[in-house]
Amino acid sequence: MQAIWKGHISFGLVSVPVSVYSATMERRVSFALLHEKDNSPIRYKRFCERENTEVPKEEIVRGFEYEKGEFVILNEDDLAKVDAKLTKTIDIINFVKLDDIDPMWYDRPYYLEPQRGGERPYVLLRQAMEQTGFGGLSKTVLRNREHLGIVTPHGPMLLLQLLRFSDEVRDAGKLDVPDDVKVEKKQLDLAKELINKMAEEFHFEDYVDEYSAKLLEVVRKKAQGKRVRVPKAPKAPPVKDLMDALKKSLKAA
């Protein structure tokens, strides 16, 4: 893996030099866009509106529109001058209980690896958080954008989990979600019993992307000129008697 960022974790007066690595990668079946008439690939070009011509990549710069039609050009040196503390520091603002963070706030995880000389404070921070149950709420800049994050223990390493800012989460207040429906105690007891019967230990490696495998099988058959049958989508049976459905589910489980 290649580090995407190098800097240090700062908490109090303690500094931990670290390298940041993407902890996830996207694996999906991708499609090329083709012209229907002749199956030729569709290409997107970088085009200059004023000169009506294609522009090579090396002539493209970043600009910020501060007034309508007026831009200021920013290069890498300009971006580096914004704030060295933000761009080179995972600054732990305070420590919070991990249970206090709603899962919907989590965005993307990154591995943190100690750089040479940072091993001792790295392990110190990890063990201290393990034993207290706290995570380090932090701010940092990755790819020219400030992120809120939480530094947490993850086995023998530290993990930086990016969080969404409050204005990035939509308000669900307008959704019609029932909160005053009364449920019968017998139904609730059966539902809890069903959950306990279906409960298993979670092993991440047991779950695979079945859809992508089936999609590639369709691609293979079409490439061989074979007929692809369209499977019927299963219909969810309407639940007329909730108690009866729970009892049958328990029996099947």
Secondary structure as GFF3:
##gff-version 3
##sequence-region A 1 253
A	DSSP	beta_strand	5	11	.	.	.	ID=ss1
A	DSSP	beta_strand	14	22	.	.	.	ID=ss2
A	DSSP	beta_strand	47	48	.	.	.	ID=ss3
A	DSSP	beta_strand	53	54	.	.	.	ID=ss4
A	DSSP	three_ten_helix	57	59	.	.	.	ID=ss5
A	DSSP	beta_strand	62	67	.	.	.	ID=ss6
A	DSSP	beta_strand	70	74	.	.	.	ID=ss7
A	DSSP	alpha_helix	76	80	.	.	.	ID=ss8
A	DSSP	alpha_helix	84	88	.	.	.	ID=ss9
A	DSSP	beta_strand	89	97	.	.	.	ID=ss10
A	DSSP	three_ten_helix	98	100	.	.	.	ID=ss11
A	DSSP	three_ten_helix	103	105	.	.	.	ID=ss12
A	DSSP	beta_strand	106	114	.	.	.	ID=ss13
A	DSSP	alpha_helix	119	132	.	.	.	ID=ss14
A	DSSP	beta_strand	134	142	.	.	.	ID=ss15
A	DSSP	beta_strand	145	154	.	.	.	ID=ss16
A	DSSP	beta_strand	157	163	.	.	.	ID=ss17
A	DSSP	three_ten_helix	166	168	.	.	.	ID=ss18
A	DSSP	alpha_helix	185	198	.	.	.	ID=ss19
A	DSSP	three_ten_helix	204	206	.	.	.	ID=ss20
A	DSSP	alpha_helix	210	223	.	.	.	ID=ss21
A	DSSP	alpha_helix	242	252	.	.	.	ID=ss22
###
